[in-house]
Amino acid sequence: MALAPPQSDQISLRAQGRVARRQAFSRLSRYILLLATLAGIGVLAVLAVDTMVRGLPVLDWQFITSYPSRNAVDAGLRSSLLGTVWVMGTTIILAIPVAIGTAVFLEEFAPKGRFTSVVRLNIANLAGVPSIIYGILGLTVFVRGVELQGVTLFPALGTTILAGSLTLALMILPMTVIASVEAIRQVPPSIRDGSLALGATRLQTVRHHTLPGALPGIMTGTILAISRAAGETAALIMIGAFAFIAFDNKSVNEDFTTVAIQIYNWTTRPQEAFRANASAGIIVLMVMVIGLNLVAVLIRERFRRK
Amino acid sequence: MTNSIDLRPADTRQVPAETTLRATLASERPANVIAEPTGDIALSVEDLNLWYGSKQALTNVSMKIPVKQVTALIGPSGCGKSTLLRSINRMNDLIPNVTTKGRIRYHGVDLYGPGIDPVEVRRRIGMVFQKPNPFPKSIYDNVVFGAKVNGYKGNFQQLAEESLKRAALWDEVKDNLKKSGLALSGGQQQRLCIARAIANQPDVILMDEPCSALDPIATLKIEDLMRELVKDYTIVIVTHNMQQAARVSDYTAFMLTDEKTTGQLIEYGPTQELFTTPRDKRTEDYISGRFG
């Protein structure tokens, strides 16, 4: 038998008892979560403000265009900025084709099986390896070269831009591969089926549909990886990139320094004036990284609108 | 007899050789076949068995699909009709761990024979999918894609116009071929996919529930289009909709999965006869809506 409908004066839709308690807790959680968010932002803000206060007075055109110097007042970022541009450029050229190739192979060509799952697992693990390990590898293989019973397996490159870029390329490769794999997975399978059903080969399908569809994701992932490489210090110091560079880099076979290394260098000096230089260097590096991230966002938005 | 069709990769396409099969005598027919199609046979499925891993999806399917007719595959979900359709242009090759036994002869040539290239097969046997899947490119690029990757040498503009006209879409899009294919309505998208398949100059067009994502009006348009296209193409359509099968097809195959056998062909014959005088109790039950 159905219950009689309640009279309107008997209905109270105010929260009572358990409902009231659940609702109160839900409202409270908002503030607890806000606190967690603020913890991160707060620390970043304090660091940023501190850096700005120390660095901004030093930061001027002369600082950007001067070579390093023993005098803190004369010292600048010219060679390290150029070095960063060289290293980043070379790293991109080395890493991106390999990363995209790996991702396309894993997603589109390799048979799904034990082999690919082992490769995937290893790539995920490699993304978590500390950068200094890549530095040790770079020092052993790229800088000093590998020789086995008189046969040169890899030529000794010395502490050059090429050796540094190879090291950083290895370091960002796992991240870039993972980002590319994810981007390729976002391309709907129906598009692939449609292409294959029209008699396109796998490669044609990748070239005309999968890669264009995955490109925004691949580029975003790549730029984020590159901005991590831009701030990388440990791996480069490990391979010995700690030189005093007072010339403009002209080829990948030269010694180099980067902004991150220069900052580290300045912070190790006892004089207070160099600390200010380090802060100014951090501001420059921060602007570079934020700029790169902005480019990544712009690319993503642009492609999304299309 | 008809081994002149070369499905191995080749740049020149040959016209399918003329085939004449004599009408089968009643005594030679499989029990579940009401009447074998007479005339030219485009596709002849012979004892086809298919497994996904260790799970069987098709069991001993044999049927002859006639040239320039619409053949409908009907049956409840999981009866193997889509699997059968996808075997015809070897789309099942793309799924890992698929095992196929038996033969599908295309004008006499075994599609699963040695040296047969699936890309070449798909060029001749086009496909339209359940959900319209235009490429995220312009209408024009969508239509000419197949021709482009297959090294078509003729006039692309003309090909695009011709194909869109045949797919009854030209009048709606002719002023804006640069527009994205995704900007079209569902029914238009499906007709774009048909135009795309036609532009490849196929011989057979497979359609996997092409109207299931469309409204009744768009569905009617596609059905009209099918009747128009069947003058030049062999069409095989999978459909959930029995009225649709009755409306558009010349031959109908009823498939079923029961406790013992998965993906078997229960009954096959001219649509009219299958719907009016089914021989098998299960066919009768299905078409009268008693299950499925």
Interface residues (C-beta under 8 A of the other chain):
Chain A: P111 K112 P188 S190 I191 D193 G194 S195 L196 A197 L198 G199 A200 T201 Q204 H208 H209 G213
Chain B: N89 M91 L94 P96 V119 E120 R122 R123 G126 M127 F129 K131 N133 P134 F135 P136 F145 G146 V149 N150 C193 R196 A197 N200
